[in-house]
Amino acid sequence: MQEFKLNNANGLRMIVSDYGGIVRELHAPDRNGEFADVVLGFDTMKEYGSDSPYFGALIGRYGNRIGKGTFSIDGTDYNLAINNGENHLHGGLVGFDKVLWDTQSIEGAGFTGIRMHRVSADGEEGYPGNLDVTITYKLTDDNEWIIDYEATTDKPTVVSLTQHTYFNLSGHASGSCLDHEAIINADHFTPVDESLIPIGTLELVEGTPFDFRERQPIGTRIDSGHDQMKRGGGYDHNFALNKSQSGALERAAFIIDPSSGRTLETLTTEPGAQFYSGNFLDGTAKGKGGAAYNRRSGFCVETQRFPDSPNQASFPSSRLNPGETYRSTTVYRFGVDS
Ligand code: BGC
């Protein structure tokens, strides 16, 4: 196991492990130029194996849930590992967050980074095809963490790769993130059933707690009693992003921490993003420096194909065929709001 340190010209820095591609630290400046570590995590790598709710980690082969862990391709049924009630979540029992990646440092004009590579064997966690995956992280002098995902397969399969970093822009140990404000670039979200599997429709955000088209505090409507909010225990939903064209790298979300002034913009080529308000955090995991990460003390913006796409014909396809290349880019851009 090895850790890599990435730095940019403005003092932003991150520490990344070749285990799970985990981002263990990420330091960004506030409006006065004071740096804080804004990602939740542990002090040592060994805690990530057992206690982690995917802190900082890469997720694959399929970010989010696949209903009952089954799907079929061209008439063949596949059964995946079941690890979340009756469903499959985040790639299964040993997903991309719990494996070592072949990792090398990379450098170019205006960035430092790492390239991670791994072949996920045919049948791993139940998925078909040998999946050859390359993921790069770049930390740029424009204060962006850019993630490029690429994958090829030798059998038809399904893929949706993402990153599960929990952010708290006041600093990882600052408690609730409900005072952060959010803009989410989506007119629709995908409502879920009791086990958090999309029911297959797109619902307008208008008039619901999911309307973040204008800047809103995360916390104002989170306990409003809206049926979907009760199911998720808060925000734990896929937003169907507004796109000028399919695959365009465009804003998914913009999160502002009014107290520190730190901002985080997420851009993606993906059609969806899961906005997760850390509802299942319960303070039991002892975080960095002994921090107790209580409920809703961090948020994730997980860019993705839609959850359960392999079983939902009307959702954007997550199928990858031999001869094709899966490509996905996400940018987390740090800034300050004065
Ligand atoms: C999911 C949550 C899940 C969490 C695990 C999120 O991506 O949407 O439902 O509990 O990951 O930490």
Residues whose N, C-alpha, C, O or C-beta is under 5 A from the ligand:
A	BS01	BGC	P53 Y54 D236 Y276 F280
